[in-house]
Amino acid sequence: MEQNMVSWFEIPVLDMERAIAFYNAVFDINIQSQDFGGTFMGWFPFAEGKEGAAGSLIRDKNYQPSATHGVAIYFASQDVQIELDRVEAAGGKIAKPKTQISPEVGFMALFIDSEGNRIALHSRK
């Protein structure tokens, strides 16, 4: 295989404006949104040629947020505590504080976003 397995992800949302505000605040980014005939998407910033997958927020009748079901998405971080410290002020809840996985793998944390999704963070330190 010539690339990593994951190329795209979508995070379900109920309120696109609220979700965009949440993720912009937690990750200090600027998400752009677009309406595709009733399917609303908010694009996470993407850097061509850099590591990691691209993705979006999505509001569509076929998508439902979940804090307990489905795939867990891990966002890369320099230090998970940086983003974790912004979660509650942005309207989310911390589900698992910064926790060491192992010295070789690094650290992780879980939070529930403004829409009720379980989201994870990963960093080496």
Backbone as XML, in Angstrom:
<?xml version="1.0"?>
<chain id="A" units="angstrom">
  <residue number="1" name="MET">
    <atom name="N" x="0.845" y="-1.182" z="0.000"/>
    <atom name="CA" x="0.000" y="0.000" z="0.000"/>
    <atom name="C" x="0.888" y="1.242" z="0.000"/>
  </residue>
  <residue number="2" name="GLU">
    <atom name="N" x="0.558" y="2.199" z="-0.836"/>
    <atom name="CA" x="1.381" y="3.393" z="-0.994"/>
    <atom name="C" x="0.941" y="4.575" z="-0.136"/>
  </residue>
  <residue number="3" name="GLN">
    <atom name="N" x="-0.175" y="4.447" z="0.573"/>
    <atom name="CA" x="-0.629" y="5.544" z="1.421"/>
    <atom name="C" x="-1.256" y="4.976" z="2.693"/>
  </residue>
  <residue number="4" name="ASN">
    <atom name="N" x="-1.534" y="5.864" z="3.642"/>
    <atom name="CA" x="-2.235" y="5.446" z="4.842"/>
    <atom name="C" x="-3.658" y="5.038" z="4.479"/>
  </residue>
  <residue number="5" name="MET">
    <atom name="N" x="-4.268" y="4.187" z="5.281"/>
    <atom name="CA" x="-5.593" y="3.638" z="4.987"/>
    <atom name="C" x="-6.714" y="4.673" z="5.005"/>
  </residue>
  <residue number="6" name="VAL">
    <atom name="N" x="-6.639" y="5.665" z="5.885"/>
    <atom name="CA" x="-7.731" y="6.632" z="6.005"/>
    <atom name="C" x="-7.457" y="7.826" z="5.110"/>
  </residue>
  <residue number="7" name="SER">
    <atom name="N" x="-8.433" y="8.152" z="4.254"/>
    <atom name="CA" x="-8.270" y="9.312" z="3.374"/>
    <atom name="C" x="-9.282" y="10.405" z="3.673"/>
  </residue>
  <residue number="8" name="TRP">
    <atom name="N" x="-10.393" y="10.067" z="4.333"/>
    <atom name="CA" x="-11.440" y="11.057" z="4.585"/>
    <atom name="C" x="-12.255" y="10.640" z="5.790"/>
  </residue>
  <residue number="9" name="PHE">
    <atom name="N" x="-12.769" y="11.602" z="6.555"/>
    <atom name="CA" x="-13.695" y="11.301" z="7.648"/>
    <atom name="C" x="-14.783" y="12.360" z="7.668"/>
  </residue>
  <residue number="10" name="GLU">
    <atom name="N" x="-15.929" y="11.994" z="8.225"/>
    <atom name="CA" x="-17.039" y="12.927" z="8.402"/>
    <atom name="C" x="-17.572" y="12.787" z="9.817"/>
  </residue>
  <residue number="11" name="ILE">
    <atom name="N" x="-17.754" y="13.913" z="10.493"/>
    <atom name="CA" x="-18.282" y="13.939" z="11.849"/>
    <atom name="C" x="-19.715" y="14.461" z="11.778"/>
  </residue>
  <residue number="12" name="PRO">
    <atom name="N" x="-20.709" y="13.654" z="12.182"/>
    <atom name="CA" x="-22.103" y="14.088" z="12.119"/>
    <atom name="C" x="-22.397" y="15.233" z="13.091"/>
  </residue>
  <residue number="13" name="VAL">
    <atom name="N" x="-23.216" y="16.169" z="12.640"/>
    <atom name="CA" x="-23.624" y="17.286" z="13.493"/>
    <atom name="C" x="-25.117" y="17.529" z="13.353"/>
  </residue>
  <residue number="14" name="LEU">
    <atom name="N" x="-25.711" y="18.130" z="14.369"/>
    <atom name="CA" x="-27.118" y="18.533" z="14.335"/>
    <atom name="C" x="-27.255" y="20.018" z="14.029"/>
  </residue>
  <residue number="15" name="ASP">
    <atom name="N" x="-26.317" y="20.811" z="14.502"/>
    <atom name="CA" x="-26.331" y="22.260" z="14.317"/>
    <atom name="C" x="-24.969" y="22.667" z="13.762"/>
  </residue>
  <residue number="16" name="MET">
    <atom name="N" x="-24.905" y="22.940" z="12.464"/>
    <atom name="CA" x="-23.623" y="23.217" z="11.802"/>
    <atom name="C" x="-22.928" y="24.440" z="12.389"/>
  </residue>
  <residue number="17" name="GLU">
    <atom name="N" x="-23.650" y="25.519" z="12.613"/>
    <atom name="CA" x="-23.013" y="26.730" z="13.156"/>
    <atom name="C" x="-22.421" y="26.476" z="14.532"/>
  </residue>
  <residue number="18" name="ARG">
    <atom name="N" x="-23.154" y="25.776" z="15.386"/>
    <atom name="CA" x="-22.657" y="25.452" z="16.728"/>
    <atom name="C" x="-21.420" y="24.565" z="16.636"/>
  </residue>
  <residue number="19" name="ALA">
    <atom name="N" x="-21.457" y="23.555" z="15.769"/>
    <atom name="CA" x="-20.327" y="22.630" z="15.615"/>
    <atom name="C" x="-19.098" y="23.353" z="15.071"/>
  </residue>
  <residue number="20" name="ILE">
    <atom name="N" x="-19.293" y="24.219" z="14.094"/>
    <atom name="CA" x="-18.167" y="24.986" z="13.551"/>
    <atom name="C" x="-17.550" y="25.855" z="14.634"/>
  </residue>
  <residue number="21" name="ALA">
    <atom name="N" x="-18.382" y="26.525" z="15.416"/>
    <atom name="CA" x="-17.861" y="27.369" z="16.506"/>
    <atom name="C" x="-17.079" y="26.529" z="17.509"/>
  </residue>
  <residue number="22" name="PHE">
    <atom name="N" x="-17.588" y="25.346" z="17.843"/>
    <atom name="CA" x="-16.909" y="24.457" z="18.790"/>
    <atom name="C" x="-15.531" y="24.055" z="18.269"/>
  </residue>
  <residue number="23" name="TYR">
    <atom name="N" x="-15.452" y="23.509" z="17.078"/>
    <atom name="CA" x="-14.177" y="23.028" z="16.533"/>
    <atom name="C" x="-13.208" y="24.166" z="16.248"/>
  </residue>
  <residue number="24" name="ASN">
    <atom name="N" x="-13.713" y="25.308" z="15.802"/>
    <atom name="CA" x="-12.839" y="26.472" z="15.620"/>
    <atom name="C" x="-12.197" y="26.867" z="16.945"/>
  </residue>
  <residue number="25" name="ALA">
    <atom name="N" x="-12.984" y="26.859" z="18.029"/>
    <atom name="CA" x="-12.466" y="27.251" z="19.343"/>
    <atom name="C" x="-11.484" y="26.232" z="19.899"/>
  </residue>
  <residue number="26" name="VAL">
    <atom name="N" x="-11.806" y="24.947" z="19.805"/>
    <atom name="CA" x="-10.952" y="23.906" z="20.388"/>
    <atom name="C" x="-9.618" y="23.801" z="19.654"/>
  </residue>
  <residue number="27" name="PHE">
    <atom name="N" x="-9.648" y="23.829" z="18.314"/>
    <atom name="CA" x="-8.434" y="23.614" z="17.537"/>
    <atom name="C" x="-7.807" y="24.896" z="16.995"/>
  </residue>
  <residue number="28" name="ASP">
    <atom name="N" x="-8.418" y="26.043" z="17.283"/>
    <atom name="CA" x="-7.911" y="27.331" z="16.809"/>
    <atom name="C" x="-7.725" y="27.306" z="15.285"/>
  </residue>
  <residue number="29" name="ILE">
    <atom name="N" x="-8.827" y="26.950" z="14.584"/>
    <atom name="CA" x="-8.833" y="26.840" z="13.124"/>
    <atom name="C" x="-9.989" y="27.645" z="12.559"/>
  </residue>
  <residue number="30" name="ASN">
    <atom name="N" x="-10.148" y="27.620" z="11.240"/>
    <atom name="CA" x="-11.251" y="28.300" z="10.571"/>
    <atom name="C" x="-11.911" y="27.336" z="9.589"/>
  </residue>
  <residue number="31" name="ILE">
    <atom name="N" x="-13.028" y="26.758" z="9.993"/>
    <atom name="CA" x="-13.763" y="25.812" z="9.159"/>
    <atom name="C" x="-14.676" y="26.577" z="8.209"/>
  </residue>
  <residue number="32" name="GLN">
    <atom name="N" x="-14.635" y="26.211" z="6.937"/>
    <atom name="CA" x="-15.509" y="26.779" z="5.912"/>
    <atom name="C" x="-16.654" y="25.813" z="5.660"/>
  </residue>
  <residue number="33" name="SER">
    <atom name="N" x="-17.875" y="26.339" z="5.459"/>
    <atom name="CA" x="-19.021" y="25.460" z="5.240"/>
    <atom name="C" x="-19.618" y="25.656" z="3.854"/>
  </residue>
  <residue number="34" name="GLN">
    <atom name="N" x="-20.372" y="24.634" z="3.431"/>
    <atom name="CA" x="-21.000" y="24.667" z="2.118"/>
    <atom name="C" x="-22.261" y="23.808" z="2.148"/>
  </residue>
  <residue number="35" name="ASP">
    <atom name="N" x="-23.278" y="24.230" z="1.412"/>
    <atom name="CA" x="-24.533" y="23.498" z="1.288"/>
    <atom name="C" x="-24.542" y="22.768" z="-0.052"/>
  </residue>
  <residue number="36" name="PHE">
    <atom name="N" x="-24.662" y="21.446" z="0.003"/>
    <atom name="CA" x="-24.756" y="20.628" z="-1.203"/>
    <atom name="C" x="-26.193" y="20.119" z="-1.329"/>
  </residue>
  <residue number="37" name="GLY">
    <atom name="N" x="-27.100" y="20.995" z="-1.639"/>
    <atom name="CA" x="-28.490" y="20.599" z="-1.828"/>
    <atom name="C" x="-29.134" y="19.977" z="-0.607"/>
  </residue>
  <residue number="38" name="GLY">
    <atom name="N" x="-28.917" y="20.553" z="0.553"/>
    <atom name="CA" x="-29.492" y="20.043" z="1.795"/>
    <atom name="C" x="-28.541" y="19.228" z="2.642"/>
  </residue>
  <residue number="39" name="THR">
    <atom name="N" x="-27.414" y="18.856" z="2.106"/>
    <atom name="CA" x="-26.345" y="18.239" z="2.890"/>
    <atom name="C" x="-25.328" y="19.334" z="3.161"/>
  </residue>
  <residue number="40" name="PHE">
    <atom name="N" x="-25.161" y="19.672" z="4.428"/>
    <atom name="CA" x="-24.265" y="20.756" z="4.818"/>
    <atom name="C" x="-22.946" y="20.176" z="5.295"/>
  </residue>
  <residue number="41" name="MET">
    <atom name="N" x="-21.855" y="20.727" z="4.802"/>
    <atom name="CA" x="-20.533" y="20.254" z="5.191"/>
    <atom name="C" x="-19.679" y="21.422" z="5.651"/>
  </residue>
  <residue number="42" name="GLY">
    <atom name="N" x="-18.875" y="21.179" z="6.685"/>
    <atom name="CA" x="-17.902" y="22.142" z="7.193"/>
    <atom name="C" x="-16.525" y="21.530" z="7.053"/>
  </residue>
  <residue number="43" name="TRP">
    <atom name="N" x="-15.684" y="22.133" z="6.245"/>
    <atom name="CA" x="-14.389" y="21.551" z="5.870"/>
    <atom name="C" x="-13.290" y="21.874" z="6.877"/>
  </residue>
  <residue number="44" name="PHE">
    <atom name="N" x="-12.658" y="20.829" z="7.431"/>
    <atom name="CA" x="-11.477" y="21.032" z="8.258"/>
    <atom name="C" x="-10.334" y="21.488" z="7.346"/>
  </residue>
  <residue number="45" name="PRO">
    <atom name="N" x="-9.446" y="22.358" z="7.844"/>
    <atom name="CA" x="-8.305" y="22.790" z="7.019"/>
    <atom name="C" x="-7.492" y="21.575" z="6.564"/>
  </residue>
  <residue number="46" name="PHE">
    <atom name="N" x="-7.008" y="21.638" z="5.333"/>
    <atom name="CA" x="-6.228" y="20.547" z="4.766"/>
    <atom name="C" x="-4.949" y="21.105" z="4.165"/>
  </residue>
  <residue number="47" name="ALA">
    <atom name="N" x="-3.830" y="20.480" z="4.472"/>
    <atom name="CA" x="-2.527" y="20.894" z="3.944"/>
    <atom name="C" x="-2.050" y="19.828" z="2.968"/>
  </residue>
  <residue number="48" name="GLU">
    <atom name="N" x="-2.076" y="20.161" z="1.706"/>
    <atom name="CA" x="-1.649" y="19.223" z="0.655"/>
    <atom name="C" x="-0.210" y="18.759" z="0.906"/>
  </residue>
  <residue number="49" name="GLY">
    <atom name="N" x="0.026" y="17.452" z="0.784"/>
    <atom name="CA" x="1.362" y="16.905" z="0.944"/>
    <atom name="C" x="1.787" y="16.664" z="2.382"/>
  </residue>
  <residue number="50" name="LYS">
    <atom name="N" x="0.933" y="16.981" z="3.348"/>
    <atom name="CA" x="1.255" y="16.754" z="4.761"/>
    <atom name="C" x="0.631" y="15.438" z="5.224"/>
  </residue>
  <residue number="51" name="GLU">
    <atom name="N" x="1.096" y="14.926" z="6.356"/>
    <atom name="CA" x="0.544" y="13.694" z="6.917"/>
    <atom name="C" x="-0.880" y="13.910" z="7.402"/>
  </residue>
  <residue number="52" name="GLY">
    <atom name="N" x="-1.645" y="12.828" z="7.426"/>
    <atom name="CA" x="-2.984" y="12.868" z="7.995"/>
    <atom name="C" x="-4.075" y="12.933" z="6.951"/>
  </residue>
  <residue number="53" name="ALA">
    <atom name="N" x="-5.292" y="12.611" z="7.375"/>
    <atom name="CA" x="-6.451" y="12.569" z="6.497"/>
    <atom name="C" x="-7.195" y="13.896" z="6.512"/>
  </residue>
  <residue number="54" name="ALA">
    <atom name="N" x="-7.935" y="14.137" z="5.449"/>
    <atom name="CA" x="-8.826" y="15.294" z="5.368"/>
    <atom name="C" x="-10.193" y="14.888" z="5.903"/>
  </residue>
  <residue number="55" name="GLY">
    <atom name="N" x="-11.033" y="15.883" z="6.232"/>
    <atom name="CA" x="-12.354" y="15.545" z="6.730"/>
    <atom name="C" x="-13.251" y="16.744" z="6.865"/>
  </residue>
  <residue number="56" name="SER">
    <atom name="N" x="-14.465" y="16.459" z="7.326"/>
    <atom name="CA" x="-15.455" y="17.526" z="7.450"/>
    <atom name="C" x="-16.463" y="17.214" z="8.542"/>
  </residue>
  <residue number="57" name="LEU">
    <atom name="N" x="-17.182" y="18.256" z="8.927"/>
    <atom name="CA" x="-18.406" y="18.108" z="9.690"/>
    <atom name="C" x="-19.491" y="17.870" z="8.653"/>
  </residue>
  <residue number="58" name="ILE">
    <atom name="N" x="-20.552" y="17.147" z="8.999"/>
    <atom name="CA" x="-21.636" y="16.927" z="8.043"/>
    <atom name="C" x="-22.980" y="16.933" z="8.762"/>
  </residue>
  <residue number="59" name="ARG">
    <atom name="N" x="-23.924" y="17.678" z="8.173"/>
    <atom name="CA" x="-25.308" y="17.656" z="8.659"/>
    <atom name="C" x="-26.164" y="17.122" z="7.525"/>
  </residue>
  <residue number="60" name="ASP">
    <atom name="N" x="-26.736" y="15.953" z="7.760"/>
    <atom name="CA" x="-27.550" y="15.271" z="6.762"/>
    <atom name="C" x="-28.471" y="14.313" z="7.508"/>
  </residue>
  <residue number="61" name="LYS">
    <atom name="N" x="-29.648" y="14.067" z="6.973"/>
    <atom name="CA" x="-30.621" y="13.196" z="7.647"/>
    <atom name="C" x="-30.102" y="11.779" z="7.871"/>
  </residue>
  <residue number="62" name="ASN">
    <atom name="N" x="-29.119" y="11.354" z="7.114"/>
    <atom name="CA" x="-28.576" y="9.999" z="7.243"/>
    <atom name="C" x="-27.432" y="9.883" z="8.247"/>
  </residue>
  <residue number="63" name="TYR">
    <atom name="N" x="-27.070" y="10.966" z="8.906"/>
    <atom name="CA" x="-25.966" y="10.981" z="9.873"/>
    <atom name="C" x="-26.501" y="11.375" z="11.248"/>
  </residue>
  <residue number="64" name="GLN">
    <atom name="N" x="-26.088" y="10.638" z="12.281"/>
    <atom name="CA" x="-26.490" y="10.937" z="13.651"/>
    <atom name="C" x="-25.271" y="10.934" z="14.562"/>
  </residue>
  <residue number="65" name="PRO">
    <atom name="N" x="-25.081" y="11.986" z="15.367"/>
    <atom name="CA" x="-23.977" y="12.003" z="16.330"/>
    <atom name="C" x="-24.128" y="10.879" z="17.358"/>
  </residue>
  <residue number="66" name="SER">
    <atom name="N" x="-23.001" y="10.429" z="17.920"/>
    <atom name="CA" x="-23.036" y="9.403" z="18.953"/>
    <atom name="C" x="-21.818" y="9.519" z="19.864"/>
  </residue>
  <residue number="67" name="ALA">
    <atom name="N" x="-22.073" y="9.425" z="21.155"/>
    <atom name="CA" x="-20.987" y="9.433" z="22.137"/>
    <atom name="C" x="-20.546" y="8.019" z="22.491"/>
  </residue>
  <residue number="68" name="THR">
    <atom name="N" x="-21.271" y="7.017" z="22.001"/>
    <atom name="CA" x="-20.972" y="5.643" z="22.412"/>
    <atom name="C" x="-20.856" y="4.652" z="21.263"/>
  </residue>
  <residue number="69" name="HIS">
    <atom name="N" x="-21.318" y="4.991" z="20.068"/>
    <atom name="CA" x="-21.333" y="4.056" z="18.951"/>
    <atom name="C" x="-20.462" y="4.559" z="17.811"/>
  </residue>
  <residue number="70" name="GLY">
    <atom name="N" x="-20.059" y="3.655" z="16.981"/>
    <atom name="CA" x="-19.332" y="4.041" z="15.776"/>
    <atom name="C" x="-17.838" y="4.188" z="15.998"/>
  </residue>
  <residue number="71" name="VAL">
    <atom name="N" x="-17.198" y="4.663" z="14.967"/>
    <atom name="CA" x="-15.749" y="4.793" z="14.915"/>
    <atom name="C" x="-15.288" y="5.974" z="15.778"/>
  </residue>
  <residue number="72" name="ALA">
    <atom name="N" x="-14.151" y="5.826" z="16.433"/>
    <atom name="CA" x="-13.541" y="6.941" z="17.170"/>
    <atom name="C" x="-12.479" y="7.574" z="16.275"/>
  </residue>
  <residue number="73" name="ILE">
    <atom name="N" x="-12.580" y="8.866" z="16.096"/>
    <atom name="CA" x="-11.620" y="9.618" z="15.300"/>
    <atom name="C" x="-10.606" y="10.241" z="16.253"/>
  </residue>
  <residue number="74" name="TYR">
    <atom name="N" x="-9.316" y="10.087" z="15.940"/>
    <atom name="CA" x="-8.248" y="10.685" z="16.734"/>
    <atom name="C" x="-7.640" y="11.846" z="15.955"/>
  </residue>
  <residue number="75" name="PHE">
    <atom name="N" x="-7.718" y="13.043" z="16.541"/>
    <atom name="CA" x="-7.047" y="14.201" z="15.962"/>
    <atom name="C" x="-5.624" y="14.276" z="16.508"/>
  </residue>
  <residue number="76" name="ALA">
    <atom name="N" x="-4.665" y="14.531" z="15.634"/>
    <atom name="CA" x="-3.268" y="14.676" z="16.042"/>
    <atom name="C" x="-3.065" y="16.013" z="16.732"/>
  </residue>
  <residue number="77" name="SER">
    <atom name="N" x="-2.153" y="16.044" z="17.689"/>
    <atom name="CA" x="-1.892" y="17.236" z="18.476"/>
    <atom name="C" x="-0.422" y="17.273" z="18.889"/>
  </residue>
  <residue number="78" name="GLN">
    <atom name="N" x="0.090" y="18.454" z="19.152"/>
    <atom name="CA" x="1.428" y="18.564" z="19.733"/>
    <atom name="C" x="1.401" y="18.087" z="21.180"/>
  </residue>
  <residue number="79" name="ASP">
    <atom name="N" x="0.332" y="18.442" z="21.897"/>
    <atom name="CA" x="0.106" y="18.033" z="23.284"/>
    <atom name="C" x="-1.400" y="18.049" z="23.498"/>
  </residue>
  <residue number="80" name="VAL">
    <atom name="N" x="-2.021" y="16.900" z="23.724"/>
    <atom name="CA" x="-3.478" y="16.827" z="23.824"/>
    <atom name="C" x="-4.057" y="17.763" z="24.870"/>
  </residue>
  <residue number="81" name="GLN">
    <atom name="N" x="-3.272" y="18.130" z="25.861"/>
    <atom name="CA" x="-3.780" y="18.995" z="26.918"/>
    <atom name="C" x="-4.144" y="20.379" z="26.385"/>
  </residue>
  <residue number="82" name="ILE">
    <atom name="N" x="-3.475" y="20.831" z="25.333"/>
    <atom name="CA" x="-3.772" y="22.155" z="24.759"/>
    <atom name="C" x="-5.226" y="22.208" z="24.300"/>
  </residue>
  <residue number="83" name="GLU">
    <atom name="N" x="-5.642" y="21.266" z="23.460"/>
    <atom name="CA" x="-7.018" y="21.242" z="22.973"/>
    <atom name="C" x="-7.998" y="20.857" z="24.072"/>
  </residue>
  <residue number="84" name="LEU">
    <atom name="N" x="-7.605" y="19.919" z="24.929"/>
    <atom name="CA" x="-8.472" y="19.491" z="26.018"/>
    <atom name="C" x="-8.842" y="20.666" z="26.920"/>
  </residue>
  <residue number="85" name="ASP">
    <atom name="N" x="-7.912" y="21.574" z="27.134"/>
    <atom name="CA" x="-8.176" y="22.748" z="27.969"/>
    <atom name="C" x="-9.204" y="23.696" z="27.356"/>
  </residue>
  <residue number="86" name="ARG">
    <atom name="N" x="-9.492" y="23.567" z="26.069"/>
    <atom name="CA" x="-10.456" y="24.437" z="25.390"/>
    <atom name="C" x="-11.843" y="23.808" z="25.257"/>
  </residue>
  <residue number="87" name="VAL">
    <atom name="N" x="-11.956" y="22.517" z="25.499"/>
    <atom name="CA" x="-13.192" y="21.775" z="25.215"/>
    <atom name="C" x="-14.393" y="22.305" z="25.994"/>
  </residue>
  <residue number="88" name="GLU">
    <atom name="N" x="-14.300" y="22.408" z="27.301"/>
    <atom name="CA" x="-15.468" y="22.791" z="28.104"/>
    <atom name="C" x="-15.912" y="24.220" z="27.820"/>
  </residue>
  <residue number="89" name="ALA">
    <atom name="N" x="-14.969" y="25.138" z="27.656"/>
    <atom name="CA" x="-15.324" y="26.532" z="27.346"/>
    <atom name="C" x="-16.025" y="26.642" z="25.997"/>
  </residue>
  <residue number="90" name="ALA">
    <atom name="N" x="-15.736" y="25.692" z="25.100"/>
    <atom name="CA" x="-16.345" y="25.700" z="23.770"/>
    <atom name="C" x="-17.687" y="24.964" z="23.732"/>
  </residue>
  <residue number="91" name="GLY">
    <atom name="N" x="-18.081" y="24.352" z="24.845"/>
    <atom name="CA" x="-19.379" y="23.685" z="24.898"/>
    <atom name="C" x="-19.334" y="22.173" z="24.891"/>
  </residue>
  <residue number="92" name="GLY">
    <atom name="N" x="-18.158" y="21.588" z="25.051"/>
    <atom name="CA" x="-18.025" y="20.139" z="25.087"/>
    <atom name="C" x="-17.787" y="19.629" z="26.496"/>
  </residue>
  <residue number="93" name="LYS">
    <atom name="N" x="-17.571" y="18.323" z="26.612"/>
    <atom name="CA" x="-17.305" y="17.688" z="27.902"/>
    <atom name="C" x="-16.094" y="16.778" z="27.766"/>
  </residue>
  <residue number="94" name="ILE">
    <atom name="N" x="-15.261" y="16.752" z="28.782"/>
    <atom name="CA" x="-14.110" y="15.849" z="28.788"/>
    <atom name="C" x="-14.589" y="14.475" z="29.245"/>
  </residue>
  <residue number="95" name="ALA">
    <atom name="N" x="-14.358" y="13.463" z="28.417"/>
    <atom name="CA" x="-14.772" y="12.097" z="28.737"/>
    <atom name="C" x="-13.635" y="11.292" z="29.351"/>
  </residue>
  <residue number="96" name="LYS">
    <atom name="N" x="-12.409" y="11.571" z="28.947"/>
    <atom name="CA" x="-11.229" y="10.899" z="29.502"/>
    <atom name="C" x="-10.086" y="11.903" z="29.460"/>
  </residue>
  <residue number="97" name="PRO">
    <atom name="N" x="-9.494" y="12.215" z="30.604"/>
    <atom name="CA" x="-8.400" y="13.184" z="30.621"/>
    <atom name="C" x="-7.159" y="12.643" z="29.913"/>
  </residue>
  <residue number="98" name="LYS">
    <atom name="N" x="-6.189" y="13.497" z="29.748"/>
    <atom name="CA" x="-4.920" y="13.089" z="29.125"/>
    <atom name="C" x="-4.390" y="11.858" z="29.846"/>
  </residue>
  <residue number="99" name="THR">
    <atom name="N" x="-4.145" y="10.801" z="29.074"/>
    <atom name="CA" x="-3.736" y="9.515" z="29.614"/>
    <atom name="C" x="-2.596" y="8.955" z="28.766"/>
  </residue>
  <residue number="100" name="GLN">
    <atom name="N" x="-1.566" y="8.460" z="29.425"/>
    <atom name="CA" x="-0.474" y="7.855" z="28.662"/>
    <atom name="C" x="-0.893" y="6.483" z="28.151"/>
  </residue>
  <residue number="101" name="ILE">
    <atom name="N" x="-0.699" y="6.268" z="26.851"/>
    <atom name="CA" x="-0.953" y="4.962" z="26.246"/>
    <atom name="C" x="0.243" y="4.065" z="26.543"/>
  </residue>
  <residue number="102" name="SER">
    <atom name="N" x="1.424" y="4.543" z="26.180"/>
    <atom name="CA" x="2.696" y="3.908" z="26.504"/>
    <atom name="C" x="3.781" y="4.918" z="26.167"/>
  </residue>
  <residue number="103" name="PRO">
    <atom name="N" x="5.024" y="4.717" z="26.691"/>
    <atom name="CA" x="6.094" y="5.662" z="26.357"/>
    <atom name="C" x="6.369" y="5.724" z="24.846"/>
  </residue>
  <residue number="104" name="GLU">
    <atom name="N" x="6.166" y="4.621" z="24.151"/>
    <atom name="CA" x="6.449" y="4.593" z="22.714"/>
    <atom name="C" x="5.336" y="5.241" z="21.880"/>
  </residue>
  <residue number="105" name="VAL">
    <atom name="N" x="4.094" y="5.110" z="22.315"/>
    <atom name="CA" x="2.943" y="5.584" z="21.540"/>
    <atom name="C" x="2.542" y="6.999" z="21.916"/>
  </residue>
  <residue number="106" name="GLY">
    <atom name="N" x="2.661" y="7.365" z="23.181"/>
    <atom name="CA" x="2.324" y="8.718" z="23.615"/>
    <atom name="C" x="1.066" y="8.780" z="24.451"/>
  </residue>
  <residue number="107" name="PHE">
    <atom name="N" x="0.263" y="9.841" z="24.241"/>
    <atom name="CA" x="-0.880" y="10.155" z="25.085"/>
    <atom name="C" x="-2.163" y="10.268" z="24.269"/>
  </residue>
  <residue number="108" name="MET">
    <atom name="N" x="-3.297" y="10.081" z="24.958"/>
    <atom name="CA" x="-4.598" y="10.245" z="24.329"/>
    <atom name="C" x="-5.550" y="10.882" z="25.323"/>
  </residue>
  <residue number="109" name="ALA">
    <atom name="N" x="-6.653" y="11.388" z="24.806"/>
    <atom name="CA" x="-7.746" y="11.917" z="25.623"/>
    <atom name="C" x="-9.015" y="11.802" z="24.795"/>
  </residue>
  <residue number="110" name="LEU">
    <atom name="N" x="-10.163" y="11.785" z="25.468"/>
    <atom name="CA" x="-11.460" y="11.734" z="24.798"/>
    <atom name="C" x="-12.315" y="12.898" z="25.258"/>
  </residue>
  <residue number="111" name="PHE">
    <atom name="N" x="-13.092" y="13.452" z="24.333"/>
    <atom name="CA" x="-14.077" y="14.448" z="24.706"/>
    <atom name="C" x="-15.361" y="14.222" z="23.930"/>
  </residue>
  <residue number="112" name="ILE">
    <atom name="N" x="-16.452" y="14.789" z="24.436"/>
    <atom name="CA" x="-17.738" y="14.785" z="23.745"/>
    <atom name="C" x="-17.900" y="16.182" z="23.177"/>
  </residue>
  <residue number="113" name="ASP">
    <atom name="N" x="-18.092" y="16.268" z="21.863"/>
    <atom name="CA" x="-18.171" y="17.582" z="21.221"/>
    <atom name="C" x="-19.533" y="18.232" z="21.457"/>
  </residue>
  <residue number="114" name="SER">
    <atom name="N" x="-19.742" y="19.393" z="20.891"/>
    <atom name="CA" x="-20.985" y="20.145" z="21.079"/>
    <atom name="C" x="-22.200" y="19.418" z="20.518"/>
  </residue>
  <residue number="115" name="GLU">
    <atom name="N" x="-21.988" y="18.438" z="19.651"/>
    <atom name="CA" x="-23.080" y="17.710" z="19.008"/>
    <atom name="C" x="-23.356" y="16.351" z="19.639"/>
  </residue>
  <residue number="116" name="GLY">
    <atom name="N" x="-22.505" y="15.944" z="20.590"/>
    <atom name="CA" x="-22.682" y="14.657" z="21.254"/>
    <atom name="C" x="-21.812" y="13.544" z="20.715"/>
  </residue>
  <residue number="117" name="ASN">
    <atom name="N" x="-20.816" y="13.870" z="19.874"/>
    <atom name="CA" x="-19.896" y="12.866" z="19.334"/>
    <atom name="C" x="-18.721" y="12.626" z="20.263"/>
  </residue>
  <residue number="118" name="ARG">
    <atom name="N" x="-18.291" y="11.370" z="20.338"/>
    <atom name="CA" x="-17.054" y="11.007" z="21.033"/>
    <atom name="C" x="-15.903" y="11.269" z="20.063"/>
  </residue>
  <residue number="119" name="ILE">
    <atom name="N" x="-14.951" y="12.118" z="20.474"/>
    <atom name="CA" x="-13.797" y="12.484" z="19.660"/>
    <atom name="C" x="-12.543" y="12.275" z="20.505"/>
  </residue>
  <residue number="120" name="ALA">
    <atom name="N" x="-11.469" y="11.817" z="19.874"/>
    <atom name="CA" x="-10.220" y="11.546" z="20.588"/>
    <atom name="C" x="-9.092" y="12.441" z="20.101"/>
  </residue>
  <residue number="121" name="LEU">
    <atom name="N" x="-8.093" y="12.590" z="20.955"/>
    <atom name="CA" x="-6.889" y="13.329" z="20.653"/>
    <atom name="C" x="-5.693" y="12.409" z="20.886"/>
  </residue>
  <residue number="122" name="HIS">
    <atom name="N" x="-4.597" y="12.621" z="20.133"/>
    <atom name="CA" x="-3.378" y="11.858" z="20.319"/>
    <atom name="C" x="-2.174" y="12.777" z="20.168"/>
  </residue>
  <residue number="123" name="SER">
    <atom name="N" x="-1.203" y="12.598" z="21.051"/>
    <atom name="CA" x="0.075" y="13.323" z="20.932"/>
    <atom name="C" x="1.195" y="12.452" z="21.463"/>
  </residue>
  <residue number="124" name="ARG">
    <atom name="N" x="2.401" y="12.762" z="21.054"/>
    <atom name="CA" x="3.571" y="12.020" z="21.523"/>
    <atom name="C" x="4.010" y="12.489" z="22.905"/>
  </residue>
  <residue number="125" name="LYS">
    <atom name="N" x="3.662" y="13.735" z="23.255"/>
    <atom name="CA" x="4.051" y="14.230" z="24.591"/>
    <atom name="C" x="2.852" y="14.686" z="25.383"/>
  </residue>
</chain>
